[in-house]
Amino acid sequence: MSIGGIGRSLYESIINKKEKISVVGLGYVGMPLAVAFAENVDVIGFDVKQDKIKQYKLGNDITNEVGDERLKATKVHFTFNEEDLQNAKFHIVAVPTPVNDDKSPNLTPVISASQIVGRNLTKGSIVVFESTVYPGVTEEVCMPILEKESGLKCGVDFKIGYSPERINPGDKVHTVDKIIKIVSGMDEETLEEVAKVYELIIEAGVYRAESIKVAEAAKVIENSQRDINIAFVNELSMIFDKMGIDTRAVLDAAGTKWNFLKFKPGLVGGHCIGVDPYYLTYRAQQLGYESQVIMAGRRLNDGMGKYIAENTVKSLIKANKQIKGAKVAVLGVTFKENCPDVRNSKVIDIIRELKEYGIDVLAYDPIADNEVVLHEYDIELTDIKDINNVDAVVVAVSHDKFKDLSLENLIQIYRNYNYELQEVAVSLNEDLIKENVLIDVKGVFNKAEAKEKGFIYWRL
């Protein structure tokens, strides 16, 4: 099929608002993308979740990625009616790609999205996938579905491309327009059209990958690389803990060298870093290669929740606390700071492991949605006003709200106080804080100050 049929003319039709772009999947990736495109062209934003569409139409940004005001002002046509997709010719699929319980890729969302787009695909369209997948999924899984559902022929009636999402949820600096965008197409003509469409919103520019498989592979190794590096410093934290050496102090010292990679230990969850490596290793296994380095990093990072829980129990023992029936407050349940996303949050592993010891866990998060946490993990969040008389506090996520706390604030929930955490005059004398355990996963508080004031303090 020549590009004259769909390529140049389609791009020009889009910028002249004679044709529309659709974004399928309006989560932390798709919704900001749709809003960004809508500032230049006509956009249809589709999601199967009716409640989500209702919130967006009301101007409620449940992702906290663009903000309510910008959402209220957007011209995106939000819909859960898949037939509306027939009014678009440039389709962007941005649905999540999670893993199953056995860590194998769960392609159900991207398969379902391909079916929906396929049922509503018209001649002369381009379909671009943004979902993180292993190399080959776009052409070997998604394309045949598009053909089957539409009755059209790829390369003749429509074309496909791949442009991996690089949005960092909660990051207000590296927004969608500020991150270089990898683009690819099934042929050179499609590649140029996909590139030109994305150049409408990507200030940082686009990078033209030589093939769809190269673009798929580039995305999946980005987070695999980060996962391995974080696993390395997590392992260091375990080693140095046994040596009685402060890991952060070691990393600060080593970080003075110009080429030292500055990673910090912590929980590795979310929809990318804690998931993407499994897509790569799964495909490698299919081809007869058993991953060693990547899977070693995954196993180590997946065990960090258990490791933190075990050290919480050890700290309680040091404080002469009875383990069974102890009360522990866990502050923060999202997978990262200042982001309401709880997908694949490893804080849940801490909570579940503590409960295995018979510990009463009270979880609080100022930005997580209680209904989502309850539905996903069967954990009900506790109001901060109802948390008191605890034996230990685990600060699991470094939300700004927690960073603003002083040790004076924190002491309130170790005793029988009953008001929100705020600046109050509380005497941090030795009797008041004696044998209070503080597990500071991300190092929010000053270690020396906490120990000086009598806390039994531990961090990665």
Secondary structure by P-SEA (a helix, b strand, c coil): cccccccaaaaaaaaacccbbbbccccccaaaaaaaaaacbbbbbbbccaaaaaaaaacccccccccaaaaaaccccccccccccccccbbbbbbbbbbcccccccaaaaaaaaaaaaaacccbbbbbbccccccccccccaaaaaaaaccccccccccbbbbbbbcccccccccccccbbbbbcccaaaaaaaaaaaacccccbbbbcccaaaaaaaaaaaaaaaaaaaaaaaaaaaaaaaacccaaaaaaaaaccccccccccccccccccccaaaaaaaaaaaacccccaaaaaaaaaaaaaaaaaaaaaaaaaaaccccccbbbbbcccccccccccccccaaaaaaaaaaaaccbbbbbbccccaaaaaaaccbbbbbccccccccbbbccccccccccccccccccccccccccccccccccccccccccccccccccccaaaaaaaccccccc
